[in-house]
Amino acid sequence: MRMAAERRRARAIAVRFARAAFALACVMPGLALAMQDEPREPPAETAAPPAVPIAWTSLTPEQQRLLAPVESQWPQLPPRQQQRLIRRAERWQTLPPEAQERARERLARFAAMTPEERVAARQRLREFQQLPPEEKQRIREARKRFHDLSPEERRALREQFENAQPPPHDDP
């Protein structure tokens, strides 16, 4: 009886971990890209004057191409975020075309998230960053295996995890 309860508890933990790893693997690339080089606010005594909004039309055609996923949101973005995105677009221009396209796609996924989804995604990334290196590697490998699946297999796996009910929690 006790062994069965322990097995159920272990399975419940494994299911929860698998769900968390799956959710993290789905958003991790976009989050890592979105959170790269987050500038820290300078001390108040050395703070720069308030940033001025940047017009979309003042961006180069290449910057506009790379930042296209956020074009409709551009006027509402805080000037510091606009500047940060421009710096990233400049850095992305040095990447090979495939990497530029991945950056643009990840930015599009992040831009499509609701503010609540972004907060949750950033939290998942922070949690991932605190994991031991071996656990991070295990999750990266699982993510790679997931992305190597066909679209149909990925869809079936997503549905399986969405519909999975964790086993009941037994207290000793």
Number of C-alpha atoms within 10 A of each C-alpha: 6 9 8 9 16 14 13 17 18 14 15 17 15 13 17 16 12 15 16 15 20 19 16 22 22 15 18 21 17 23 22 15 16 20 11 10 11 9 10 6 9 9 8 7 6 8 9 10 6 8 12 11 16 17 11 17 8 9 13 12 11 13 19 17 15 25 23 17 19 19 15 11 10 18 14 10 15 14 17 15 15 22 16 17 18 19 13 19 20 15 11 19 14 10 12 9 11 9 13 18 15 14 22 22 17 21 22 17 15 22 18 13 12 10 11 9 12 17 12 12 22 20 14 20 20 13 11 19 11 11 11 9 11 9 12 15 12 12 19 16 13 16 18 12 10 17 14 11 12 10 11 9 13 14 11 12 15 15 11 11 16 10 9 12 11 15 15 11 13 10 6 6
